[in-house]
């Protein structure tokens, strides 16, 4: 069996009452009388219990006496796949293998400068100055093909546009399949993403600003680590409910074929894992849920 030791996030105080406002508190002031459904978020992309007690769900009592579950997942979000380079810089890239021709390289095999040089050479870099005035729909169009550091993206994207960060962390089967050489430690991977979000967000919005960000991942250990390390941003587990498919929603979305992990085997396992680790919820294609309901 495998055991992961999750270490505390160092350097920035991400906690209840810290400099970064928790996502349930940010929506707690003057709750609306009518709660409208959030726009649909398009997906890109073993039983483990945890004693983690950071709140992922908070109820607020409105003036009418009704309990409302409040979170920051309303509004317009743009989704990007995030990986981490060998020198621990989070970048936006949608596939396991870099487009390097004859070389088998993943994001974790190169440094940030090498990644940016490759993006420039193949015309997939994102010019922050040129894109600063884009509308949200235009961001949805250009980001899937872009190669850019997460720090630069946060600096460029409008503060009113939420970010759905799908963290792609390759398990051993994926690394073997694509000949990916360098394995980044789980804690270093997650800490690099959290540190970049905090540093970039505070530089743009001030010490107490909080950009709307949600985390998603089909790697269960990433989800558990994210929720252990911070209470400020909601975490969702992306699941294919044990479905064998050659065409998952995104190139980096893990399925039961990609890892020997019971948490990927079924909807019940995904729900059990999410509840045990106090995640905000799970994300899945609607037809998988319908199929599960019909089978029962």
C-alpha positions in Angstrom: 0.0 0.0 0.0 1.0 3.6 -0.3 1.1 6.3 2.4 1.3 10.0 1.7 2.7 12.4 4.3 1.0 15.8 3.9 3.1 18.6 5.4 1.8 22.0 6.4 1.9 24.8 3.8 4.9 27.0 4.7 5.5 30.7 4.1 1.9 32.0 3.9 -0.7 31.9 6.5 -3.7 30.2 4.8 -6.1 29.7 7.6 -9.5 30.8 9.0 -9.0 34.4 10.0 -5.8 34.8 7.9 -4.9 37.3 5.2 -6.8 35.4 2.5 -10.6 35.4 3.1 -12.3 32.0 3.2 -14.6 31.3 0.3 -17.7 30.8 2.5 -17.1 34.1 4.4 -16.7 36.0 1.1 -20.3 35.2 0.2 -21.7 35.5 3.7 -22.5 39.2 3.6 -26.1 40.1 2.7 -27.1 36.8 1.1 -29.6 37.2 -1.7 -33.2 36.4 -1.2 -33.2 34.1 -4.3 -30.2 31.9 -5.0 -29.7 31.5 -8.7 -27.9 28.3 -10.0 -24.3 28.7 -11.0 -23.3 28.4 -14.7 -22.2 25.0 -15.7 -18.5 24.4 -15.5 -17.1 22.3 -18.4 -14.8 19.6 -17.2 -11.4 19.6 -19.0 -10.6 17.9 -17.4 -8.8 3.1 -2.1 -10.9 4.3 0.8 -9.0 7.0 2.5 -10.3 8.8 5.6 -8.9 12.0 7.0 -9.3 13.7 10.3 -9.1 17.1 8.5 -11.5 19.5 9.9 -11.1 22.6 7.8 -14.6 23.7 6.8 -15.5 23.0 3.1 -19.2 23.8 3.5 -20.8 26.4 5.7 -24.4 27.1 6.4 -25.7 30.6 6.9 -29.1 31.5 8.4 -30.9 34.1 6.4 -33.4 36.5 7.8 -36.3 34.2 6.8 -34.9 31.4 8.9 -33.8 29.2 6.0 -30.4 27.6 6.1 -28.4 28.2 2.9 -25.2 26.6 1.9 -23.0 29.4 0.7 -19.8 29.1 -1.4 -17.9 31.1 -4.0 -18.6 28.9 -6.9 -21.2 31.2 -8.5 -20.4 33.4 -11.4 -18.3 33.1 -14.5 -15.3 30.9 -14.4 -12.6 30.0 -16.9 -11.0 26.6 -16.5 -7.4 25.8 -17.1 -5.2 22.7 -16.5 -2.2 23.4 -14.2 1.0 21.5 -14.0 4.3 22.3 -12.3 7.7 22.6 -13.9 10.9 21.0 -12.6 11.9 24.2 -10.8 8.5 24.4 -9.1 6.6 27.0 -11.2 2.9 26.2 -11.9 2.1 26.6 -15.6 -1.0 26.3 -17.8 -0.7 23.3 -20.2 -3.4 20.9 -21.3 -1.6 17.6 -22.0 0.9 15.2 -20.4 3.5 15.5 -23.2 5.1 18.7 -24.4 5.0 19.4 -28.2 8.7 18.9 -28.6 8.9 16.7 -31.7 11.1 13.7 -31.2 11.7 14.1 -27.4 9.4 12.6 -24.8 9.2 15.4 -22.2 6.5 16.5 -19.7 6.1 19.7 -17.9 7.9 18.3 -14.9 10.9 17.5 -17.0 11.7 21.2 -18.0 12.3 24.5 -16.2 10.0 27.5 -16.5 12.5 29.2 -18.8 12.6 26.2 -21.1 8.8 25.9 -21.0 8.4 29.6 -22.0 11.0 29.3 -24.7 9.1 26.3 -26.2 5.8 28.2 -26.0 7.4 31.2 -27.8 9.0 29.0 -30.5 5.7 27.3 -31.5 3.5 30.4 -31.1 1.6 29.3 -28.1 2.8 31.9 -25.6 0.3 34.3 -24.1 1.2 38.0 -24.4 -0.1 39.5 -21.2 -0.1 43.1 -22.5 -2.0 42.2 -25.7 -4.7 40.2 -23.9 -5.3 42.5 -21.0 -8.6 43.9 -22.4 -10.2 40.6 -23.5 -13.8 39.8 -22.5 -14.5 36.6 -20.6 -15.7 34.7 -23.7 -12.5 35.5 -25.5 -10.5 34.1 -22.5 -12.4 30.8 -22.8 -11.3 30.6 -26.5 -7.6 31.4 -26.2 -6.6 29.7 -23.0 -7.0 26.0 -24.0 -4.2 26.3 -26.5 -2.0 28.6 -24.5 1.3 27.8 -22.7 1.8 30.4 -19.9 2.9 30.5 -16.3 0.0 30.6 -13.7 1.5 33.8 -12.2 1.3 35.6 -15.5 -2.2 34.4 -16.2 -3.5 35.6 -12.8 -1.9 39.0 -13.5 -3.5 39.3 -16.9 -7.0 37.9 -16.4 -9.7 40.3 -15.2 -10.2 40.1 -11.4 -14.0 39.6 -11.9 -13.5 36.4 -13.9 -13.1 33.3 -11.7 -10.5 30.7 -12.2 -11.2 27.0 -12.1 -7.8 25.3 -11.7 -7.7 21.7 -12.7 -4.5 20.3 -11.2 -2.9 17.5 -13.3 -0.5 15.2 -11.3 0.6 12.1 -13.2 0.5 8.8 -11.4 3.1 6.1 -12.1 1.2 4.5 -15.0 1.0 7.9 -16.8 4.6 8.6 -16.3 5.5 5.2 -17.7 3.1 5.5 -20.6 4.5 8.8 -21.7 8.1 8.3 -20.6 8.0 11.2 -18.2 11.2 11.2 -16.2 11.0 13.6 -13.3 8.5 13.1 -10.5 7.7 16.1 -8.4 6.9 15.5 -4.7 3.2 15.8 -3.9 3.7 18.4 -1.2 6.1 20.5 -3.4 3.6 20.4 -6.3 0.6 21.6 -4.2 2.7 24.2 -2.2 4.0 25.7 -5.5 0.5 26.2 -6.7 -0.8 27.7 -3.4 2.2 30.0 -3.1 1.8 31.3 -6.7 -1.9 32.0 -6.1 -1.3 33.9 -2.9 1.6 35.9 -4.3 0.0 36.8 -7.6 -3.4 37.6 -6.1 -2.1 39.9 -3.4 0.1 41.7 -5.8 -2.9 42.5 -8.0 -5.7 42.9 -5.4 -3.9 44.0 -2.2 -3.3 42.1 1.0 -6.9 41.3 1.8 -8.2 40.7 -1.7 -9.4 37.3 -2.8 -9.9 36.2 -6.4 -12.6 33.7 -7.0 -10.7 30.4 -7.4 -11.8 26.8 -7.2 -9.6 23.7 -7.3 -10.4 20.6 -9.2 -8.4 17.4 -9.8 -9.0 13.8 -10.9 -6.0 12.9 -8.7 -7.4 12.0 -5.3 -4.1 12.7 -3.4 -4.0 16.2 -4.9 -7.5 16.9 -3.6 -6.8 15.6 -0.2 -3.6 17.5 0.0 -5.2 20.8 -1.1 -7.9 20.5 1.6 -5.4 19.6 4.3 -3.2 22.6 3.5 -5.7 25.4 3.3 -9.4 26.3 4.0 -9.5 29.3 1.7 -10.4 27.8 -1.6 -13.0 25.0 -2.4 -11.8 21.7 -3.7 -13.7 19.3 -6.0 -12.8 15.7 -7.0 -13.3 15.0 -10.7 -14.4 11.4 -11.3 -15.2 9.2 -14.2 -17.0 6.8 -11.9 -14.9 3.8 -13.0 -15.8 4.1 -16.6 -13.3 2.7 -19.1 -12.9 5.2 -21.9 -10.4 6.0 -24.5 -11.7 9.6 -24.7 -12.0 11.2 -21.3 -13.2 14.8 -21.0 -9.6 16.1 -21.1 -6.2 14.7 -21.9 -5.1 14.8 -18.3 -8.3 13.6 -16.7 -7.5 10.3 -14.9 -9.7 7.2 -15.3 -9.7 3.8 -13.8 -7.2 2.7 -16.5 -4.6 5.3 -15.4 -4.1 4.3 -11.7 -4.7 1.3 -9.4 -6.8 3.4 -7.1 -10.1 2.4 -5.6 -11.2 6.0 -5.4 -11.4 6.0 -9.2 -13.5 2.9 -9.5 -17.1 4.1 -8.9 -19.4 7.0 -8.0 -19.8 5.5 -4.5 -16.1 5.4 -3.9 -15.8 9.0 -5.1 -18.5 10.2 -2.8 -17.0 8.2 0.1 -13.6 9.8 -0.5 -14.9 13.3 -0.9 -17.0 13.1 2.3 -14.1 11.5 4.3 -11.8 14.4 3.3 -14.4 17.1 3.6 -14.2 18.3 0.0 -16.9 20.6 -1.3 -18.1 18.1 -3.8 -17.4 16.0 -6.8 -17.6 16.8 -10.5 -18.8 14.3 -13.1 -20.5 14.2 -16.5 -24.2 14.2 -16.1 -24.7 11.0 -18.2 -22.5 9.1 -15.8 -24.8 10.0 -12.9 -27.9 9.2 -15.0 -26.4 5.8 -15.9 -25.7 5.1 -12.3 -29.2 6.0 -11.2 -30.7 3.8 -13.9 -28.5 0.8 -12.9 -29.9 1.0 -9.4 
